[in-house]
Amino acid sequence: MNTSSKKSEVSKVLVPINTNELTSGAVSVIGAPLVTKLEHRQSTSLGPNAIRRAIEEVFALFSSSSHKTIEDLDTGTRRVLKPTFRMNDLGDLSSSLDKKSIVELFTFLSEKSTVPVILGGAREIGSWCSEVISELDQDCAIVHITPSISEGDSLAGTATFFIGVNGLMPAKAWKQTEQHNHTCVSADQIHEIGTIGTSELLLAFLKEQKRVFWHIDVSAVDTGHAAGTPTLNIGGLDPNQILDILDHVSENTRIAGCALTNVAPVFDRRGLSEYFAAEVLSRVIAPVLWDRVDP
């Protein structure tokens, strides 16, 4: 693991540490700067550091509050940062990483009882993580927020839920999804039934699971809202739809880890794509991030 990447300043959110300093229950952030030849547009190797910068901005809202409390002005819901919350930065994996690298990483972090958060990097990382987590933890379910389904996503014996699928799918991948009785809610269906209806379907799924690994493919967002991905997605979801869905469900699960993939920052000068990834992460790790205080 390469932990020598230069950081411009000491972080109050992502604290760079070596693996000997890991503590049980911490969220461990690892960059996976993978680029594949199949990408129509490149630069996912820049994704990890772009998401890191966005995480600093988003999570600073929690750490900078004197009372460690944030209130939702729309609902009146208050969230208090858990005093035990820790987020560590373990640097980047090699840019030539493969599935074997993910196996070794997840095995090591499992022994340390930490929650892995993989910052990508090409979309393949999400498939590799799904395969690896299903091999290491048979009780762990997978949630993919993605516009596409890859063959490695639909695994026999692993409860899986797809959100935001859009456009044409490979026939083999679609057949696998049906054969394994996995749930798929397309972008068109979400536009039709809304975020509440989608949340209810996802919540029913999550309540049946012991642990969940989340894969967030940022290209699930319509390109008009977040252009910083290596593929184009016309008719996809808007950021608020995804965040609304997660706001309704993310505190009702035990998180096993998360992969954020397909961030290509050179195509989004506004930085909305990586900022969205950081906002999603705050929802996904909600069970270890904060305690909810109802109004």
PyMOL commands that set and color helices and strands:
alter all, ss='L'
color gray80, all
select helices_A, chain A and resi 19-21+44-63+99-111+124-136+171-179+187-206+218-220+239-252+265-267+272-284+286-289
alter helices_A, ss='H'
color red, helices_A
select strands_A, chain A and resi 15-16+27-32+69-71+78-81+87-92+115-120+140-145+160-165+183-186+211-217+255-261+290-293
alter strands_A, ss='S'
color yellow, strands_A
deselect
rebuild
show_as cartoon
